[in-house]
C-alpha cells in the first residue's frame, strides 16, 4: 500500500488516472458514434415511413368494400376492380361527407387521383356525371418532399339494367396516383 | 529492493498502456462497425420495398385481366374435316359468351384448343396475342418494364413484353416481381364438380 502510495493514489475503482482517462475517452467515442448513427437511422426511418404510407393508402382503398366492383348479379368480384358508380358518388359528395378521408387514414398527408384514361379531361363535367378523374385528400402544397406511387385499376362502368342486375361489360383503365408528404 | 520496485512499476505502467490501447481499439472497431452498418442501411435512401412492387405486379395482372379486349377485330380461322371457316372470336366454335375482357379472350383461346382437339381440327387466331399484349402495354407503369406469358399444358402459347430483348423467362432481369393466375373452368350452376385449370397467366415486372 505504501508502494502504491508512491506510484499514485487510486481513483475510485480505477487503478490510476491514466486508466480512468482511457475508459472515459473510450466510452465517449462509443456514445458519440452510437448517438450519431442512431440519428442517421432515425431520419432514414422517417423518410421510409412516407413510402410505407403511400402503400398503405392503396391497401386501404382496396380494402374498402364499397369501392369493390360487382358483377351482373351485383355479387362482388373476388379481385379488386373499382365500381365506378360508387366512386362517382363518393367524389360527387366529397364536400358533404368526406367518406374517403374517414375510410383512408394514414400517418401522413395524402392526395389520391384516380384518372379514368378512357375519358378525356375535356369531358369532365360534374353536372352530367361524367368524370375524367376522381381526386381525394388534400392539395399538394408547394415545396414539400413528395413520395409518389402509381398503379392501375380496372374501372367497371356499371349501369343498372333492373333492380337486381346491371351491365358491367364496359371497363376503363384507371391510373391511380398516390402522393404522400409530411 | 527499490530497484525491483521501480522495474515492477515500469512493467505495470507498460501493461496499463497496452490494456488501454487494446480497450480503445475495441471501442474504435465497434464504432466503425456501427458507421458501416448505418451507411449500408441508408446507402440508397428510403425506397419502396420489394413487397410494394410485388403488390403492384399483382394489381397490374388483376387490372389487365379485367380490361376490355378489342375482340371485334380478332378473326379466327377454323379448319376440320368439313372445311375451313372464318369467325369473329366471339362467335367462334366453343367460345362462350361473356364480357369481352382479356380474361375472356384467354379462355376463348383455351376453348378453341379444346374444339381443335375434340374434332381433330386446327385453328388460327393471329389477332389474339397482339390484342392481349395491347392491354398489357396500355397498363404498363412508367419507370417499369413488363413481360407476360400464357401457358397452356406446359406450353407458352402467347407472350409479350415491352422489352424486345426478352426472348424467354431465362432472359428476364433480376430482381423482378412475378405474379401468376391460373384460369379455371367455371362449372355451370347445378352441374357441380371442381373447376379445372385451363392455363396460367404469368406477369413479370421490373424497374427500368
Interface residues (C-beta under 8 A of the other chain):
Chain A: X3 X6 X7 X15 X16 X18 X19 X22 X23 X25 X26 X27 X29 X30 X33 X34 X37 X40 X41 X44 X47 X48 X50 X51 X52 X54 X55 X58 X59 X77 X79 X80 X81 X117 X149 X150 X151 X152 X153 X154 X156 X168 X169 X170 X171 X173
Chain B: X5 X9 X12 X16 X17 X19 X20 X23 X24 X26 X27 X28 X30 X31 X34 X35 X37 X38 X41 X42 X45 X46 X47 X48 X49 X51 X52 X55 X56 X59 X60 X62 X63 X64 X65 X66 X67 X68 X99 X100 X101 X138 X139 X141 X142
